[in-house]
């Protein structure tokens, strides 16, 4: 009887922990979505390359919200190999992102990631989400995420 009670208590405790963790993750993901949307609305651009490890680190910080960064045109691929072939296909490594090499050259991007705000302010290298929010005038609180 005691074993069943302990097992039931362990299962209930695990369910409570999973539920609490997923609620926190949901709130955090919503904050990340809001930040990504705000960066897009403000016209912030992230210039990068598919092979860049620092760009990958930046992407991980946003989690699923990075889809917003891609869909809303915040991310600009700079690697010239990311152009369609004669059949209109991009190299697999480009992950569906077509290069805009001219824009990267015009903006003088020579390191990745480079974040550029509409007024011209530049941030080079991986940035904290708090820094991105602050310089762009977006809301984000690390304590909630």
RAKASUL-V976981 format. One line per field, one symbol per residue. ss: DSSP state (~ for helix, > for strand, _ for the rest). psi: psi as a letter, one per 20 degrees, with the letter a starting at -180 (. if undefined). burial: b if it has 16 or more other ideal C-beta (glycine too) atoms within 10 Angstrom, else e. A space follows every 50 residues. Layout:
BEGIN
ss=???
psi=???
burial=???
END
This chain:
BEGIN
ss=_~~~~~~~~~~~~~~~~~~~~~~~~~~~~~~~~~~~~~~~~~__>>>>__ __~~~~~~~~~~~~~~~~~~~___>>>______________~~~____>_ ~~~~~~_______>>>_____>>>____~~~~~~~~_____~~~_
psi=ghgggggggggggghgggggghgghggghggggggggggghikqqopaqh iohhhhggghhichihhggghjjgpopipiimqqahjjpqqhhikjopqm hgggghikpjqqqpppqhiipqpqrpqqhggggghikrppohhi.
burial=eeeeeeeeeeeeeeeeeeeeeeeeeeebeebbbbbbbbbbeeebbbbbbb ebebbeebbebbeebbebbbeeebbbbbbeebeeeeeeebeeebeebebb beebeebebeebbbbbbeeeeebeebbebeebbebbebebeeeeb
END
